[in-house]
Amino acid sequence: MAIGKLGAPPVVGQPPNTLLTRPTWTEGLFSWLTTVDHKRLGILYLVTSFIFFGLGSIEALLIRLQLAIPDNTLLSPDFYNQMFTMHGVTMVFLAIMPMGIGLANYFVPLQIGARDLAFPRLNAFGYWVYFVGGLFIYTSLFLGGAPDVGWVAYAPLTSLSNNPGLGTDFYMIGLFVSGIGTLVTAMNLIVTVINMRAPGMTMMRVPMFTWMMLITSFLIIFAFPPLTVALFQVMMDRTFDTLFYVPAAGAMPILWQHLFWIFGHPEVYIIILPAFGVISEVIPTFSRKPLFGYPVIILSGIFIGFMGFAVWTHHMFTTGLGPVVNTAFALTSMVIGIPTGIKVFNWLGTIWGGKVRLTTSMLYAIAFLVTFTVGGITGIMLAVPPFTAQAHDTYFVVAHFHFVMGGGALLAFISGLYYWFPKITGKLLDERLGKLTFWIMVPSFWLIFFPQHFAGLMGMPRRTQTFVPGIGLEIWNLLSTVGALIMGVGLILFVLNIILGFVRGKPAGNDPWDARTLEWSTTSPPPYYDFDRQPVVNDRDAHWVQKYPESVHGERVPESASEPYDRGGAHIPGQSWYPFVAALALLPFSYGWLYDNMWVVGISMLVVTVATYAWALEGVGGKHIPVGDALDADTERGEGGRS
Amino acid sequence: MHWRRRLLGGLAIVAVLLMSACDFSGPQSAMSPAGPVAQAQLDVFMWTYWLSWPVMLLVGGVLAYALYRFRAKNEEDSKTIPHQTHGNTQLEIAWTIIPVILVILVAVPTVRTIFASEYRIEREQYTADDVIVRATGYQWWFKFEYPVEGFVTANEMVIPVGRRVIVELDSADVLHAFWVPNLAGKRDMIPNQDNQVWFSADAPGVYYGQCAELCLGAHAYMRFRVIAMDEADYQAWVDAFQRGAELTQNVQADPLVEQGRQLMAQKGCIGCHTVDGFYPGVAVGNPDYPDLTNFGLRTTVGAAIRENTPEHLAAWIRDPQVMKPGNRMPTLWTADDPNAEEEAAALAAYLLSLGVASDETTATLGGTHGDR
């Protein structure tokens, strides 16, 4: 299989020292462990995030089975608490967010006409740190119990006296470690988008998915530090007996909520903005029209990102901050509804007047529009503090954020997966099975989460292992559980569809959807060097304009800029062991901290330091490729051939 | 054109039917308010609810119409290239203004309701007419102190109809939340933070409450009740607590009850649970555990998880972990103890006798002292 195929061994000189020589495996396990190719890392991100998504779904199913009937005893309270905590942590940190980052890894360089991210080895490091962090958190299930304090882990529930088990340490250290990976990836994406755009691709020609990833990356950089501070405080409390969150010593536990939510609310946008980006690619392609109001959508995205840091206490309306604070944050929260509404209207404007093809990908995008709008409306309702006084921490909130996170982000990423799968693999997914899956997945999604609004209004708090009979909650919970079982079937069909696509999908060709952006101008799957020639961009929707210049420019077709920017060839970065080694050393580091073994911590940090130095000092490696006709003669290409 | 109007009319009818066909009321439902605070909270929600319909219909309607009208009719049609519109400034301005107006329509009643229902009442502003209760959350029950009247109870807060009730909130361990949906939205109980919630009840009734902030263990079973009574009934209830010591001394009339009282000491119950007047002049119990004074007046067992019947109470005492997994009350008997059922029943009988003031009880008060 040619997916993520690497180039032939490098031709440039190697230093004699083998430890500092770049590895050159082109296939097999080692080629994946040492890869720095953004496409391979993108695939790794996507596969890993979908595995975590599967685990999170199993946890969700267990939760729903427990809540099928009142006073059910299927899961013990302890295990139930672990399940919903792991479900939240998994979906937010290990599944949905990395899905966006995985798609970004694969498609941001392709969309801007670059041959890789700015820092390929840092990119590999980011992935492996995420992998190590997720693995670490999941081993808690076998090492004395998973975290059980909810994904928000409110103090003082996390203090050693209230929670002596290791679960909380797994949560704190795991998120601390995986946060490092997210941060470096965000910096990498920013540098890439700012510096590595193709000639002619001004910021106002950058595809919307890339734009949204750029905004997301800035959000990550500003949002993760407060979380890291808070995690560190709790670990200091638990490891070194500090008193940040010990009420008996006079601590104000509310501090954790402020720090968590000034991270947590931007985190919501870190998840949803990439989804907006995907939708902004899918809808124009399948409407055969440019994105309506492109600059307005960018500005709305920036505004949402900025305001995301000014709304955090709407998660804390019931903590007694007083009417003035609640008013201020109610208003800022409602204001976010404005740019979000503008985006929805612009997507409708994109469809209006187009030629709409209802492919599976487009169906998911439409389902996103409807589901997300409902989630947005309940979001405005929850920006009303007097109503939130009733709805906070009930199933109304659970329904709301699943409508925006599941119905919003997840449906958008599935849409994106159906959209980009042919580019990644060179094969088409089965549309009939895809549509069947769609008609199972989306209605069952609504069946799970719509009744939860009513359960919440009728007094069902979230994070409770059971509910009492006789107050009207039975029917809503039963409907939810039935929906969850149906969605389980849908997810199995979805996985089946993907596997069948890999095994015997029809060849996709380079541009199966007649799409608009640069990634569709190269082969499917793209060669390891991404593009034969350095693309030169002279309009938005660069690939569409190449194909149909008259549809955009009418009679005045501009001269295509054809200056050979890549006359000197291109350098493809070399593989490296050190990002993998440095990331992997964080695993014993985490266990050392967990078990208070400072020797293990020290040795692990030494390995990280040595690996980082070796990373800096190892040879250049990589491969210098000629371009154009010379390239044809020099290297084998991907299976898709040239269009 | 008229089919579209009919469609809209139909959808509006469906909306109304949906809201009226389902019964969302209940003893723990935010949809059946029984006091002005909950009513104000519901009113502002219903306002946003009705505003959401035009938004949903607009987005859904435009989407459905556009998908129908602009669909590619066949393979050939799907290859045609529509006009490549990039945007429209008037439209952008229009659909910026629409959400702005909607937000203003939501914001104005929101701010009014916040300042009408969420302000803090300082202690010097308390009036003689207010009922003051100090509520403390424990894993996994609620302590209710009546500082003015001078007594303590647990898991059931009795209030008079029509008077303002000010609940001062505190927590003894982790976060909890005080939430009685029929009367008022929730407010968190946070250690080292003086939170407060106030409300009043319009009619006598039993209103369910539940902890809404994860506190592990038996969190799902951390319930309570607010029982609103007419003024006279309330005064009688207060009176029963203020005279608790007298009322609970007459228990020997029934041998089962007397056995229960003996067991309270033998089994160590009284080491944690206070019973005012357990023995004349004997102060026992620990303020950090549920106070059982006048337990016979309670309507529920185990922090409002079962009705307070002799059977439920005996079963609860026999093995608390069955009814409320994860709670901290010890099981007093081994599984094969032959006396367990009988002793649990005796304890239940004793507890149910507490505070139940019959004429007989009152008549024999005082005579009991000599028996000790």
Interface residues (C-beta under 8 A of the other chain):
Chain A: T73 S76 P77 D78 N81 D148 V149 G150 Y154 P156 L157 N162 N163 P247 G250 A251 M252 P253 I254 S287 R288 K289 P290 F292 G293 Y294 P295 V296 T318 T319 G320 G322 P323 N326 T327 A330 L331 M334 V335 G337 I338 G341 I342 V344 F345 N346 L348 G349 I351 W352 G353 G354 K355 V356 R357 L358 I366 L369 V370 T373 V374 I377 I380 M381 A383 V384 P385 P386 F387 T388 A389 Q390 A391 H392 D393 T394 F454 L457 M458 G459 P461 R463 T464 Q465 T466 F467 V468 I471 G472 D514 R540 Y548 S551 V552
Chain B: C22 D23 F24 S25 G26 P27 Q28 S29 A30 M31 A38 A40 Q41 L42 V44 F45 T48 Y49 S52 V55 M56 V59 G60 V62 L63 A66 L67 F70 R71 A72 D77 S78 K79 T80 I81 P82 H83 Q84 T85 H86 G87 N88 L91 E92 W95 T96 I98 P99 V100 L102 V103 V106 A107 T110 V111 T113 I114 F115 S117 E118 Y119 R120 L169 D173 V174 L175 A177 W179 P181 A184 G185 K186 R187 D188 I190 P191 N192 Q193 N195 Q196 Y208 Q210 C211 A212 E213 L214 C215 L216 G217 A218 H219 A220 Y221 R223 I305 P325 G326
